[in-house]
Amino acid sequence: ILKGLQFLHSKNIIHRDLHSKNVLIHNGNALLADFGLSKSLLETNDGHTSEVRGVQAYVDPLLLDKTFNPHTELSDIYSFGVLMWEIYTCRQPFDGRNDKNLTLELCFGMREKRIEGMPLSYSSIYEKCWDKDPAFRPKLTVAGRNVDLLIYARKYKIYIIRQFARGVTLVIWY
């Protein structure tokens, strides 16, 4: 999923509708689909739109608050964070709710809760991705490195104890 987003963003394209129904699995690989809402960042409107479309729980709350915020790569990062939560929990975010109250709650910072037993190293990645302030969301390369580290840690049975600022990570081998 991250590699697909990295490819799109390298071409100055934002997906704008990233959610689980737009991720297809083929031969064990995740493929992004449905580019009907995708836009080039090079278009003259700079990503601004008066209409917000997509699956509500995955849409960057800055786009929901109706103050004419532009879609950016960081909007896709927000959606990726929600998708990470869904992948781990095997549940639709907010149980599939799609209403005005959910819009308000998302705009005021409500997010799905971390479930018991979920590794903090995993939840810290998606929680950064869906931060209310896009300035605190990781770039795709950083999110990708963190996900790669989780995969590596699981493969080689490494405990990730803590991820510190600036990408420094404390690990313990066993």
N, CA and C atoms as an extended XYZ file, in Angstrom:
522
Properties=species:S:1:pos:R:3:atomname:S:1:resname:S:1:resid:I:1 pbc="F F F"
N         0.843       -1.190        0.000 N   ILE     1
C         0.000        0.000        0.000 CA  ILE     1
C         0.882        1.244        0.000 C   ILE     1
N         1.894        1.225        0.886 N   LEU     2
C         2.790        2.388        0.947 CA  LEU     2
C         3.556        2.573       -0.354 C   LEU     2
N         3.990        1.472       -0.958 N   LYS     3
C         4.728        1.590       -2.223 CA  LYS     3
C         3.837        2.163       -3.314 C   LYS     3
N         2.565        1.775       -3.323 N   GLY     4
C         1.627        2.342       -4.289 CA  GLY     4
C         1.447        3.832       -4.079 C   GLY     4
N         1.293        4.235       -2.821 N   LEU     5
C         1.175        5.669       -2.517 CA  LEU     5
C         2.457        6.415       -2.866 C   LEU     5
N         3.612        5.797       -2.571 N   GLN     6
C         4.880        6.442       -2.912 CA  GLN     6
C         4.979        6.669       -4.416 C   GLN     6
N         4.546        5.679       -5.197 N   PHE     7
C         4.575        5.839       -6.651 CA  PHE     7
C         3.678        6.994       -7.078 C   PHE     7
N         2.443        7.002       -6.585 N   LEU     8
C         1.521        8.084       -6.947 CA  LEU     8
C         2.089        9.445       -6.566 C   LEU     8
N         2.565        9.564       -5.344 N   HIS     9
C         3.073       10.850       -4.869 CA  HIS     9
C         4.322       11.273       -5.635 C   HIS     9
N         5.131       10.301       -6.095 N   SER    10
C         6.317       10.648       -6.893 CA  SER    10
C         5.919       11.245       -8.240 C   SER    10
N         4.690       10.971       -8.658 N   LYS    11
C         4.150       11.528       -9.913 CA  LYS    11
C         3.254       12.736       -9.632 C   LYS    11
N         3.310       13.246       -8.386 N   ASN    12
C         2.494       14.394       -7.957 CA  ASN    12
C         0.998       14.124       -8.067 C   ASN    12
N         0.621       12.893       -7.745 N   ILE    13
C        -0.793       12.495       -7.755 CA  ILE    13
C        -1.179       12.087       -6.338 C   ILE    13
N        -2.340       12.550       -5.891 N   ILE    14
C        -2.874       12.104       -4.606 CA  ILE    14
C        -4.090       11.220       -4.875 C   ILE    14
N        -4.228       10.173       -4.087 N   HIS    15
C        -5.295        9.196       -4.317 CA  HIS    15
C        -6.660        9.766       -3.949 C   HIS    15
N        -6.791       10.349       -2.778 N   ARG    16
C        -7.987       11.023       -2.286 CA  ARG    16
C        -9.150       10.104       -1.928 C   ARG    16
N        -8.977        8.786       -2.054 N   ASP    17
C       -10.065        7.865       -1.700 CA  ASP    17
C        -9.495        6.531       -1.223 C   ASP    17
N        -8.467        6.601       -0.389 N   LEU    18
C        -7.823        5.390        0.102 CA  LEU    18
C        -8.635        4.805        1.256 C   LEU    18
N        -9.116        3.603        1.057 N   HIS    19
C        -9.806        2.834        2.099 CA  HIS    19
C        -9.746        1.373        1.702 C   HIS    19
N       -10.196        0.488        2.580 N   SER    20
C        -9.992       -0.945        2.378 CA  SER    20
C       -10.651       -1.496        1.116 C   SER    20
N       -11.739       -0.915        0.681 N   LYS    21
C       -12.384       -1.419       -0.537 CA  LYS    21
C       -11.630       -1.007       -1.799 C   LYS    21
N       -10.671       -0.097       -1.650 N   ASN    22
C        -9.848        0.320       -2.784 CA  ASN    22
C        -8.436       -0.248       -2.710 C   ASN    22
N        -8.286       -1.314       -1.930 N   VAL    23
C        -7.030       -2.053       -1.881 CA  VAL    23
C        -7.352       -3.490       -2.274 C   VAL    23
N        -6.762       -3.936       -3.355 N   LEU    24
C        -6.980       -5.292       -3.848 CA  LEU    24
C        -5.762       -6.139       -3.513 C   LEU    24
N        -5.976       -7.410       -3.228 N   ILE    25
C        -4.874       -8.326       -2.951 CA  ILE    25
C        -4.772       -9.293       -4.121 C   ILE    25
N        -3.572       -9.361       -4.719 N   HIS    26
C        -3.319      -10.258       -5.853 CA  HIS    26
C        -1.969      -10.931       -5.628 C   HIS    26
N        -1.973      -12.253       -5.546 N   ASN    27
C        -0.746      -13.018       -5.301 CA  ASN    27
C         0.023      -12.498       -4.088 C   ASN    27
N        -0.698      -12.145       -3.042 N   GLY    28
C        -0.070      -11.685       -1.817 CA  GLY    28
C         0.392      -10.241       -1.833 C   GLY    28
N         0.126       -9.541       -2.912 N   ASN    29
C         0.520       -8.133       -3.014 CA  ASN    29
C        -0.706       -7.232       -2.928 C   ASN    29
N        -0.570       -6.139       -2.207 N   ALA    30
C        -1.645       -5.147       -2.113 CA  ALA    30
C        -1.527       -4.187       -3.289 C   ALA    30
N        -2.626       -3.974       -3.977 N   LEU    31
C        -2.669       -3.073       -5.129 CA  LEU    31
C        -3.720       -2.003       -4.886 C   LEU    31
N        -3.370       -0.761       -5.156 N   LEU    32
C        -4.337        0.330       -5.016 CA  LEU    32
C        -5.269        0.329       -6.212 C   LEU    32
N        -6.527        0.679       -5.974 N   ALA    33
C        -7.534        0.689       -7.030 CA  ALA    33
C        -8.389        1.944       -6.923 C   ALA    33
N        -9.259        2.122       -7.894 N   ASP    34
C       -10.244        3.207       -7.948 CA  ASP    34
C        -9.588        4.579       -7.859 C   ASP    34
N        -9.150        5.033       -9.006 N   PHE    35
C        -8.480        6.329       -9.083 CA  PHE    35
C        -9.415        7.423       -9.573 C   PHE    35
N       -10.721        7.195       -9.426 N   GLY    36
C       -11.707        8.164       -9.897 CA  GLY    36
C       -11.624        9.515       -9.216 C   GLY    36
N       -11.184        9.554       -7.966 N   LEU    37
C       -11.060       10.826       -7.246 CA  LEU    37
C        -9.626       11.344       -7.225 C   LEU    37
N        -8.699       10.571       -7.787 N   SER    38
C        -7.293       10.981       -7.777 CA  SER    38
C        -7.105       12.273       -8.550 C   SER    38
N        -6.152       13.073       -8.089 N   LYS    39
C        -5.873       14.366       -8.725 CA  LYS    39
C        -4.381       14.609       -8.764 C   LYS    39
N        -3.981       15.352       -9.764 N   SER    40
C        -2.601       15.809       -9.839 CA  SER    40
C        -2.438       17.037       -8.956 C   SER    40
N        -1.360       17.065       -8.204 N   LEU    41
C        -1.069       18.242       -7.385 CA  LEU    41
C        -0.639       19.420       -8.250 C   LEU    41
N        -0.377       19.158       -9.522 N   LEU    42
C         0.069       20.216      -10.423 CA  LEU    42
C        -1.091       20.952      -11.076 C   LEU    42
N        -2.335       20.504      -10.804 N   GLU    43
C        -3.491       21.192      -11.374 CA  GLU    43
C        -3.614       22.583      -10.782 C   GLU    43
N        -4.286       23.461      -11.498 N   THR    44
C        -4.337       24.870      -11.118 CA  THR    44
C        -5.053       25.143       -9.808 C   THR    44
N        -5.924       24.252       -9.350 N   ASN    45
C        -6.655       24.542       -8.109 CA  ASN    45
C        -5.875       24.137       -6.860 C   ASN    45
N        -4.639       23.686       -7.015 N   ASP    46
C        -3.766       23.337       -5.888 CA  ASP    46
C        -4.402       22.331       -4.930 C   ASP    46
N        -5.246       21.456       -5.447 N   GLY    47
C        -5.858       20.430       -4.615 CA  GLY    47
C        -7.127       20.873       -3.915 C   GLY    47
N        -7.496       22.143       -4.038 N   HIS    48
C        -8.720       22.625       -3.379 CA  HIS    48
C        -9.948       22.069       -4.088 C   HIS    48
N       -10.944       21.782       -3.331 N   THR    49
C       -12.217       21.349       -3.880 CA  THR    49
C       -13.315       21.784       -2.922 C   THR    49
N       -14.454       22.108       -3.468 N   SER    50
C       -15.558       22.498       -2.597 CA  SER    50
C       -16.354       21.280       -2.144 C   SER    50
N       -16.126       20.145       -2.792 N   GLU    51
C       -16.866       18.933       -2.457 CA  GLU    51
C       -15.908       17.872       -1.927 C   GLU    51
N       -16.239       17.317       -0.782 N   VAL    52
C       -15.433       16.249       -0.203 CA  VAL    52
C       -16.142       14.939       -0.472 C   VAL    52
N       -15.411       14.021       -1.091 N   ARG    53
C       -15.979       12.711       -1.362 CA  ARG    53
C       -15.074       11.655       -0.761 C   ARG    53
N       -15.573       10.446       -0.703 N   GLY    54
C       -14.804        9.347       -0.150 CA  GLY    54
C       -15.534        8.763        1.042 C   GLY    54
N       -14.945        7.743        1.631 N   VAL    55
C       -15.530        7.093        2.798 CA  VAL    55
C       -15.180        7.937        4.019 C   VAL    55
N       -16.198        8.431        4.692 N   GLN    56
C       -16.065        9.447        5.738 CA  GLN    56
C       -14.990        9.133        6.773 C   GLN    56
N       -14.944        7.922        7.282 N   ALA    57
C       -14.001        7.584        8.352 CA  ALA    57
C       -12.547        7.688        7.904 C   ALA    57
N       -12.302        7.661        6.594 N   TYR    58
C       -10.942        7.705        6.055 CA  TYR    58
C       -10.543        9.088        5.557 C   TYR    58
N       -11.492       10.001        5.489 N   VAL    59
C       -11.221       11.338        4.943 CA  VAL    59
C       -10.560       12.200        6.013 C   VAL    59
N        -9.482       12.859        5.634 N   ASP    60
C        -8.774       13.771        6.529 CA  ASP    60
C        -9.774       14.769        7.116 C   ASP    60
N        -9.891       14.843        8.442 N   PRO    61
C       -10.857       15.761        9.061 CA  PRO    61
C       -10.685       17.215        8.635 C   PRO    61
N        -9.484       17.610        8.254 N   LEU    62
C        -9.304       18.984        7.776 CA  LEU    62
C       -10.119       19.240        6.517 C   LEU    62
N       -10.392       18.191        5.767 N   LEU    63
C       -11.214       18.334        4.564 CA  LEU    63
C       -12.699       18.334        4.906 C   LEU    63
N       -13.046       17.764        6.052 N   LEU    64
C       -14.451       17.680        6.461 CA  LEU    64
C       -14.958       18.957        7.108 C   LEU    64
N       -14.040       19.801        7.617 N   ASP    65
C       -14.491       20.958        8.396 CA  ASP    65
C       -14.961       22.134        7.545 C   ASP    65
N       -14.989       21.954        6.247 N   LYS    66
C       -15.578       22.926        5.309 CA  LYS    66
C       -14.871       24.286        5.277 C   LYS    66
N       -13.599       24.337        5.674 N   THR    67
C       -12.878       25.608        5.585 CA  THR    67
C       -12.001       25.660        4.341 C   THR    67
N       -12.298       24.829        3.383 N   PHE    68
C       -11.641       24.855        2.082 CA  PHE    68
C       -10.157       24.514        2.175 C   PHE    68
N        -9.829       23.484        2.951 N   ASN    69
C        -8.456       23.003        3.025 CA  ASN    69
C        -8.155       22.150        1.799 C   ASN    69
N        -6.938       22.219        1.302 N   PRO    70
C        -6.596       21.446        0.108 CA  PRO    70
C        -6.286       19.987        0.437 C   PRO    70
N        -6.557       19.116       -0.526 N   HIS    71
C        -6.074       17.741       -0.448 CA  HIS    71
C        -4.566       17.796       -0.650 C   HIS    71
N        -3.834       17.030        0.138 N   THR    72
C        -2.384       16.949       -0.019 CA  THR    72
C        -1.959       15.498        0.155 C   THR    72
N        -0.659       15.251       -0.021 N   GLU    73
C        -0.134       13.916        0.249 CA  GLU    73
C        -0.432       13.512        1.692 C   GLU    73
N        -0.449       14.489        2.587 N   LEU    74
C        -0.695       14.189        3.999 CA  LEU    74
C        -2.141       13.770        4.259 C   LEU    74
N        -3.049       14.115        3.341 N   SER    75
C        -4.426       13.603        3.430 CA  SER    75
C        -4.433       12.100        3.168 C   SER    75
N        -3.622       11.664        2.199 N   ASP    76
C        -3.487       10.230        1.935 CA  ASP    76
C        -2.836        9.518        3.122 C   ASP    76
N        -1.882       10.174        3.777 N   ILE    77
C        -1.230        9.593        4.959 CA  ILE    77
C        -2.267        9.370        6.065 C   ILE    77
N        -3.160       10.341        6.257 N   TYR    78
C        -4.228       10.187        7.248 CA  TYR    78
C        -5.031        8.919        6.931 C   TYR    78
N        -5.448        8.782        5.680 N   SER    79
C        -6.245        7.620        5.270 CA  SER    79
C        -5.476        6.322        5.497 C   SER    79
N        -4.172        6.345        5.220 N   PHE    80
C        -3.346        5.160        5.450 CA  PHE    80
C        -3.348        4.782        6.933 C   PHE    80
N        -3.291        5.761        7.811 N   GLY    81
C        -3.331        5.484        9.248 CA  GLY    81
C        -4.617        4.789        9.657 C   GLY    81
N        -5.741        5.253        9.129 N   VAL    82
C        -7.030        4.615        9.429 CA  VAL    82
C        -7.034        3.187        8.882 C   VAL    82
N        -6.477        3.015        7.696 N   LEU    83
C        -6.399        1.693        7.084 CA  LEU    83
C        -5.536        0.750        7.925 C   LEU    83
N        -4.436        1.250        8.487 N   MET    84
C        -3.604        0.418        9.370 CA  MET    84
C        -4.408       -0.069       10.574 C   MET    84
N        -5.209        0.827       11.148 N   TRP    85
C        -6.040        0.433       12.284 CA  TRP    85
C        -6.996       -0.681       11.855 C   TRP    85
N        -7.633       -0.509       10.701 N   GLU    86
C        -8.601       -1.498       10.217 CA  GLU    86
C        -7.937       -2.838        9.925 C   GLU    86
N        -6.752       -2.811        9.337 N   ILE    87
C        -6.049       -4.054        9.013 CA  ILE    87
C        -5.788       -4.864       10.279 C   ILE    87
N        -5.363       -4.203       11.331 N   TYR    88
C        -5.037       -4.920       12.569 CA  TYR    88
C        -6.291       -5.423       13.275 C   TYR    88
N        -7.322       -4.612       13.328 N   THR    89
C        -8.520       -4.966       14.097 CA  THR    89
C        -9.525       -5.806       13.314 C   THR    89
N        -9.409       -5.803       11.990 N   CYS    90
C       -10.379       -6.489       11.123 CA  CYS    90
C       -11.790       -5.943       11.330 C   CYS    90
N       -11.871       -4.653       11.642 N   ARG    91
C       -13.167       -3.987       11.828 CA  ARG    91
C       -13.194       -2.713       11.009 C   ARG    91
N       -14.391       -2.354       10.552 N   GLN    92
C       -14.552       -1.065        9.888 CA  GLN    92
C       -14.414        0.039       10.921 C   GLN    92
N       -13.724        1.123       10.566 N   PRO    93
C       -13.634        2.225       11.521 CA  PRO    93
C       -15.019        2.773       11.857 C   PRO    93
N       -15.233        3.014       13.122 N   PHE    94
C       -16.490        3.564       13.627 CA  PHE    94
C       -17.686        2.724       13.201 C   PHE    94
N       -17.459        1.422       13.077 N   ASP    95
C       -18.507        0.453       12.731 CA  ASP    95
C       -19.296        0.861       11.492 C   ASP    95
N       -18.624        1.503       10.547 N   GLY    96
C       -19.267        1.883        9.299 CA  GLY    96
C       -20.175        3.095        9.388 C   GLY    96
N       -20.149        3.807       10.513 N   ARG    97
C       -20.981        5.022       10.652 CA  ARG    97
C       -20.653        6.004        9.543 C   ARG    97
N       -21.670        6.727        9.138 N   ASN    98
C       -21.498        7.744        8.106 CA  ASN    98
C       -22.567        8.805        8.350 C   ASN    98
N       -22.288        9.736        9.267 N   ASP    99
C       -23.302       10.725        9.615 CA  ASP    99
C       -22.645       12.042       10.010 C   ASP    99
N       -23.461       13.068       10.154 N   LYS   100
C       -22.948       14.402       10.493 CA  LYS   100
C       -22.280       14.432       11.862 C   LYS   100
N       -22.797       13.652       12.814 N   ASN   101
C       -22.169       13.612       14.135 CA  ASN   101
C       -20.751       13.060       14.050 C   ASN   101
N       -20.548       12.047       13.220 N   LEU   102
C       -19.204       11.500       13.052 CA  LEU   102
C       -18.279       12.556       12.460 C   LEU   102
N       -18.777       13.321       11.504 N   THR   103
C       -17.969       14.396       10.925 CA  THR   103
C       -17.496       15.353       12.008 C   THR   103
N       -18.407       15.794       12.854 N   LEU   104
C       -18.040       16.710       13.943 CA  LEU   104
C       -17.044       16.067       14.898 C   LEU   104
N       -17.296       14.826       15.263 N   GLU   105
C       -16.409       14.140       16.197 CA  GLU   105
C       -15.003       13.995       15.620 C   GLU   105
N       -14.905       13.669       14.331 N   LEU   106
C       -13.597       13.561       13.683 CA  LEU   106
C       -12.891       14.911       13.641 C   LEU   106
N       -13.645       15.957       13.337 N   CYS   107
C       -13.062       17.304       13.284 CA  CYS   107
C       -12.547       17.749       14.648 C   CYS   107
N       -13.171       17.244       15.714 N   PHE   108
C       -12.726       17.584       17.067 CA  PHE   108
C       -11.700       16.593       17.613 C   PHE   108
N       -11.199       15.716       16.747 N   GLY   109
C       -10.080       14.864       17.137 CA  GLY   109
C       -10.406       13.449       17.550 C   GLY   109
N       -11.662       13.028       17.457 N   MET   110
C       -11.992       11.655       17.827 CA  MET   110
C       -11.347       10.686       16.837 C   MET   110
N       -10.753        9.639       17.371 N   ARG   111
C       -10.170        8.586       16.558 CA  ARG   111
C       -10.540        7.252       17.190 C   ARG   111
N       -10.404        6.195       16.415 N   GLU   112
C       -10.630        4.859       16.964 CA  GLU   112
C        -9.607        4.593       18.061 C   GLU   112
N        -9.985        3.754       18.997 N   LYS   113
C        -9.121        3.414       20.127 CA  LYS   113
C        -8.200        2.251       19.768 C   LYS   113
N        -7.035        2.273       20.362 N   ARG   114
C        -6.098        1.161       20.248 CA  ARG   114
C        -6.706       -0.016       21.009 C   ARG   114
N        -6.700       -1.193       20.396 N   ILE   115
C        -7.284       -2.343       21.083 CA  ILE   115
C        -6.242       -3.018       21.973 C   ILE   115
N        -6.737       -3.667       23.003 N   GLU   116
C        -5.857       -4.348       23.951 CA  GLU   116
C        -5.028       -5.397       23.222 C   GLU   116
N        -3.747       -5.431       23.544 N   GLY   117
C        -2.848       -6.405       22.937 CA  GLY   117
C        -2.164       -5.913       21.675 C   GLY   117
N        -2.617       -4.803       21.129 N   MET   118
C        -1.987       -4.256       19.928 CA  MET   118
C        -0.613       -3.704       20.312 C   MET   118
N         0.434       -4.088       19.594 N   PRO   119
C         1.764       -3.568       19.926 CA  PRO   119
C         1.813       -2.041       19.812 C   PRO   119
N         2.421       -1.414       20.802 N   LEU   120
C         2.565        0.044       20.769 CA  LEU   120
C         3.375        0.490       19.560 C   LEU   120
N         4.326       -0.337       19.139 N   SER   121
C         5.135        0.023       17.974 CA  SER   121
C         4.276        0.112       16.716 C   SER   121
N         3.200       -0.662       16.659 N   TYR   122
C         2.271       -0.608       15.529 CA  TYR   122
C         1.345        0.596       15.662 C   TYR   122
N         0.714        0.722       16.828 N   SER   123
C        -0.258        1.811       16.998 CA  SER   123
C         0.401        3.183       16.917 C   SER   123
N         1.662        3.291       17.315 N   SER   124
C         2.320        4.599       17.246 CA  SER   124
C         2.465        5.068       15.804 C   SER   124
N         2.598        4.135       14.868 N   ILE   125
C         2.714        4.520       13.454 CA  ILE   125
C         1.390        5.095       12.966 C   ILE   125
N         0.297        4.357       13.166 N   TYR   126
C        -0.964        4.866       12.616 CA  TYR   126
C        -1.471        6.083       13.372 C   TYR   126
N        -1.182        6.166       14.660 N   GLU   127
C        -1.613        7.357       15.406 CA  GLU   127
C        -0.900        8.617       14.916 C   GLU   127
N         0.360        8.486       14.516 N   LYS   128
C         1.073        9.628       13.928 CA  LYS   128
C         0.472        9.972       12.568 C   LYS   128
N         0.097        8.954       11.803 N   CYS   129
C        -0.479        9.185       10.468 CA  CYS   129
C        -1.794        9.947       10.545 C   CYS   129
N        -2.576        9.711       11.585 N   TRP   130
C        -3.885       10.373       11.648 CA  TRP   130
C        -3.886       11.551       12.616 C   TRP   130
N        -2.715       12.087       12.908 N   ASP   131
C        -2.638       13.266       13.776 CA  ASP   131
C        -3.510       14.381       13.207 C   ASP   131
N        -4.176       15.115       14.094 N   LYS   132
C        -5.064       16.205       13.656 CA  LYS   132
C        -4.295       17.274       12.884 C   LYS   132
N        -3.047       17.510       13.273 N   ASP   133
C        -2.210       18.509       12.614 CA  ASP   133
C        -1.333       17.815       11.571 C   ASP   133
N        -1.556       18.089       10.288 N   PRO   134
C        -0.772       17.434        9.242 CA  PRO   134
C         0.738       17.632        9.391 C   PRO   134
N         1.153       18.706       10.036 N   ALA   135
C         2.586       18.961       10.216 CA  ALA   135
C         3.247       17.875       11.065 C   ALA   135
N         2.452       17.165       11.873 N   PHE   136
C         2.991       16.109       12.722 CA  PHE   136
C         2.824       14.720       12.110 C   PHE   136
N         2.212       14.626       10.950 N   ARG   137
C         2.087       13.335       10.274 CA  ARG   137
C         3.410       13.004        9.591 C   ARG   137
N         3.777       11.723        9.569 N   PRO   138
C         5.052       11.368        8.940 CA  PRO   138
C         4.964       11.443        7.418 C   PRO   138
N         6.087       11.683        6.804 N   LYS   139
C         6.187       11.559        5.350 CA  LYS   139
C         6.067       10.072        5.021 C   LYS   139
N         5.741        9.755        3.783 N   LEU   140
C         5.606        8.353        3.384 CA  LEU   140
C         6.882        7.565        3.628 C   LEU   140
N         8.029        8.184        3.366 N   THR   141
C         9.292        7.467        3.555 CA  THR   141
C         9.489        7.078        5.020 C   THR   141
N         9.127        7.956        5.935 N   VAL   142
C         9.263        7.664        7.367 CA  VAL   142
C         8.275        6.580        7.782 C   VAL   142
N         7.028        6.703        7.363 N   ALA   143
C         6.030        5.673        7.677 CA  ALA   143
C         6.477        4.331        7.101 C   ALA   143
N         7.009        4.355        5.886 N   GLY   144
C         7.494        3.134        5.246 CA  GLY   144
C         8.630        2.484        6.017 C   GLY   144
N         9.585        3.298        6.469 N   ARG   145
C        10.704        2.762        7.267 CA  ARG   145
C        10.186        2.137        8.557 C   ARG   145
N         9.230        2.788        9.197 N   ASN   146
C         8.682        2.256       10.447 CA  ASN   146
C         7.940        0.946       10.226 C   ASN   146
N         7.174        0.852        9.150 N   VAL   147
C         6.474       -0.398        8.834 CA  VAL   147
C         7.488       -1.485        8.488 C   VAL   147
N         8.515       -1.138        7.698 N   ASP   148
C         9.563       -2.118        7.371 CA  ASP   148
C        10.250       -2.628        8.631 C   ASP   148
N        10.498       -1.739        9.579 N   LEU   149
C        11.122       -2.136       10.842 CA  LEU   149
C        10.222       -3.108       11.604 C   LEU   149
N         8.927       -2.863       11.599 N   LEU   150
C         8.000       -3.788       12.272 CA  LEU   150
C         8.031       -5.170       11.625 C   LEU   150
N         8.042       -5.197       10.297 N   ILE   151
C         8.082       -6.476        9.576 CA  ILE   151
C         9.386       -7.204        9.886 C   ILE   151
N        10.491       -6.478        9.845 N   TYR   152
C        11.804       -7.049       10.149 CA  TYR   152
C        11.834       -7.579       11.582 C   TYR   152
N        11.305       -6.797       12.507 N   ALA   153
C        11.297       -7.197       13.913 CA  ALA   153
C        10.500       -8.480       14.114 C   ALA   153
N         9.377       -8.572       13.440 N   ARG   154
C         8.560       -9.783       13.584 CA  ARG   154
C         9.278      -10.991       12.983 C   ARG   154
N         9.890      -10.782       11.818 N   LYS   155
C        10.578      -11.875       11.131 CA  LYS   155
C        11.749      -12.408       11.956 C   LYS   155
N        12.496      -11.498       12.564 N   TYR   156
C        13.696      -11.899       13.302 CA  TYR   156
C        13.497      -11.896       14.818 C   TYR   156
N        12.247      -11.825       15.244 N   LYS   157
C        11.890      -11.903       16.663 CA  LYS   157
C        12.640      -10.875       17.500 C   LYS   157
N        12.467       -9.641       17.116 N   ILE   158
C        13.061       -8.526       17.840 CA  ILE   158
C        11.933       -7.810       18.560 C   ILE   158
N        12.145       -7.468       19.793 N   TYR   159
C        11.186       -6.630       20.504 CA  TYR   159
C        11.557       -5.173       20.277 C   TYR   159
N        10.624       -4.412       19.807 N   ILE   160
C        10.844       -2.977       19.695 CA  ILE   160
C        10.333       -2.377       20.996 C   ILE   160
N        11.242       -1.828       21.764 N   ILE   161
C        10.873       -1.303       23.068 CA  ILE   161
C        10.298        0.097       22.955 C   ILE   161
N        10.962        0.946       22.201 N   ARG   162
C        10.489        2.326       22.146 CA  ARG   162
C        11.036        3.005       20.915 C   ARG   162
N        10.191        3.771       20.247 N   GLN   163
C        10.642        4.610       19.150 CA  GLN   163
C        10.711        6.030       19.664 C   GLN   163
N        11.882        6.605       19.545 N   PHE   164
C        12.109        7.961       20.025 CA  PHE   164
C        12.000        8.940       18.866 C   PHE   164
N        12.067       10.211       19.185 N   ALA   165
C        12.049       11.256       18.159 CA  ALA   165
C        13.235       11.066       17.219 C   ALA   165
N        13.111       11.591       16.045 N   ARG   166
C        14.157       11.574       15.022 CA  ARG   166
C        14.503       10.165       14.543 C   ARG   166
N        13.579        9.226       14.717 N   GLY   167
C        13.758        7.898       14.152 CA  GLY   167
C        14.655        6.956       14.939 C   GLY   167
N        15.131        7.339       16.125 N   VAL   168
C        15.972        6.463       16.932 CA  VAL   168
C        15.077        5.427       17.601 C   VAL   168
N        15.457        4.156       17.494 N   THR   169
C        14.638        3.074       18.029 CA  THR   169
C        15.471        2.183       18.940 C   THR   169
N        14.952        1.860       20.099 N   LEU   170
C        15.596        0.937       21.027 CA  LEU   170
C        15.019       -0.449       20.770 C   LEU   170
N        15.896       -1.427       20.511 N   VAL   171
C        15.433       -2.788       20.253 CA  VAL   171
C        16.173       -3.760       21.165 C   VAL   171
N        15.519       -4.872       21.442 N   ILE   172
C        16.136       -5.943       22.218 CA  ILE   172
C        15.956       -7.231       21.423 C   ILE   172
N        17.032       -7.963       21.224 N   TRP   173
C        16.990       -9.248       20.525 CA  TRP   173
C        16.683      -10.343       21.526 C   TRP   173
N        16.011      -11.374       21.091 N   TYR   174
C        15.834      -12.528       21.977 CA  TYR   174
C        15.957      -13.801       21.189 C   TYR   174
